[in-house]
Amino acid sequence: NYKADNQLVIKSDLGKWRKIISNLLDNAIKYTPQKGKVAVSFEESGGTFLLKVTDTGPGISSTDLPFIFDRFYRSPDIENSVGGTGIGLSLCKEYCDLLGAKISANSIPERGSEFQIAFSAESIVLDEKAPLPTNEEAPVQLANDTPKLNSEKVEVEKDVVLLVEDEPDMLSFLKDILQQDYCILAAGNGEE
């Protein structure tokens, strides 16, 4: 669902927004049983924006809810039943903080969860390099955007770090932390 007064153009860090939304959707899908529902809505009213991701999964207990945005936190109830590292929601919160947005969660055990991201037009952190959208549909790059290893020599101004990690969320998290200071080469396993 999308409700807005006008056509909406937000010039911001598209990469971070994609990771936030992708992470929330991945979690909603991962925890929602077959025949359950996952919904995404976006509303704008008077310069305030609200993005919601809602699911009909098992929900989050009231004892776990205060900690879900803490790095590496995983509920003892689901720790072994579903894969993950406890990085995803922490990364969402860090990115929201950087972008001037506020993320929160509400949940009713056995009924589902709702994650909300709220921000105002004034609070959004602008990315001056972000291109303005056009009417043409841009291609979506699904593959890893990290340079691949090859035999060519490349001159780099930063030290090079090779990250090998099979958990995509953790790999993304580590890349985001290190890429300001290092040239990052990443692989999902030892063969790549």
N, C-alpha and C positions, 0 to 999 in steps of 0.2 A: 504494500500500500504506500501511496505517496500523496501527501496533501501539502500544497504550498500555494501562497498567494500569487506568486509570479514564477517565471522560469528561473531556476536556481543555478547559479554559477558560483562555486567556491574555489578560490585560487589558494591552494594549500599543498601540503606534502602528500601527493596522491599515493606514493608508496607506503607511507605509514598508515593512511586510511584503509588501503587495501588489506594490509596485514591485520589491522584491528578487526575489520568486518569479516575477513576470511577466518580469523581465529574464532570469533564468536559463532560464526556459522558452523565451522568444523566441530566445535564443542556441542552445539545444539544438535547437530546431526548424530554425532557420536553417542550422545546420551539419550536420544529419543528412540523409543522402541519402534518396531515395525508398526505401521498404521497410526503412528503418532503424528503430531504436527509441529512444523517449524515455521515461524512467520517472521517476516522482516517488514518494518514500517518506518516511514520517515515523515515527520510533520514539521511545518514551519508556520509560525504565527508571530507576527510583530517583531521579526528579527531574532527570535529564539528558535533553535533547531533541536529536534529530538529524534534520535535514531533508536529503534527498539528491535531486539532479537528475542523472540519468545519461543519456548518449546514446551512440549508436554512430556518431558522426561521425568526421571525420578525425583527431581528437585534437589535442593541443597538444604541440609539441616541448619537450624538456627545456631547451633554451636560451630558449624563450619563457615557460615556466611561471613563473619567478620574477617576471616583469614584468606578468602579465595583470591585476593589480589596480591598476597605475599608471595615473593619469589620462592619457588620450589614447594609450595604448600600443595598437598594432595590429601583429600579426605581419607581417613582410615577406612571408611565404609566402601570406597570404590578403588582404593589404591591398586589392588591387584586385578580387579575385574576389567578395567579399561586402560589401554596404554596411554602414556603421556609422561611428562617430566615435571609438571607444575610450573612451567615457564609461560605458557600462553596468556593466561589472564594477567599475570604480572607485566608482561610485555604490553598488553593492551592498556593497562593503567599508566605505564611509563609513557607510552606514545600519546595517550590522551592528555596527560600532564604537559608534555612538550607542545602539543597542538592547541592548548588552551581550552580543552574540553574536560568534562567531568563524567566519569563512568561509575555506574552503580548497579546493584543487582537486588532483585526481590525474588523470593522463592517460597513455594509451599511444597513441603515433602509429599511425594506421591502424586503431585498435580503438575509440577513443572517450574520453570524459571523464566525470568525476564531480565535481560540486561539492557540498560538505557545509557545512551551517550547524549549529554546535553551540552550545547554551546551556543553562544550568541555570535552574531556577525562581527561585533566589536572584539570579541575575545579570540577569534580564530587567528592562528599564527600563519602569516602569509609566506608563501614560497615564491619569491620574485622570479625564479627561473621556471616555474610551472607554466606550461603553455595553456592558453585559454582553449576551452573545448571548441570543436567545430561540429558541423552537422555530419561530417563523415565519421563513420565508425572506425575507431582506432583498433589496430590488431592487439589482441591480448597475448602477452607473453606468459605462457604457462611454465616454461622451463626455467631452471635455475639461472638467474641473471649474473652469476659469478663467473669470471673468466675461467676457462678450462685450461688444464695443463697441456702443453704441447712442446715440441722440441725447439721452437723459435726462441731466440733471445729477445728479451724486452727490457728496455731501459726504464727503471722505476726510480722515483725520488724517495720512496719510503721503503723500509724493510718489508720483506715478503713473509707472510705467515700462511702456512698450509693448515687448514682445518679439515679434519676428517671426523664426521659425525653422522650416524645413521638416523637420528631423530631430527626431522625437518625443523621443528620449533626450536630446538636447542641450537641447531646450526644457524638458523636465522638470528637468534638472540646473540650468539657469539659474534657473528659477522657484524651486527649492528653496533656492538660494544667496541670492537677492534678496528673497524674500517676507517675511523678518523685518524688513527695513528699508523696504520699498516696497510699495505697492499694485500688483500685477502684472496687466496685461492682456496676453493672449497670442494670437497668431495663427500659423497654420501657413504662411501666405503673405500676399502683399500684398492679396489680394482679401477676406480674411476680416474 
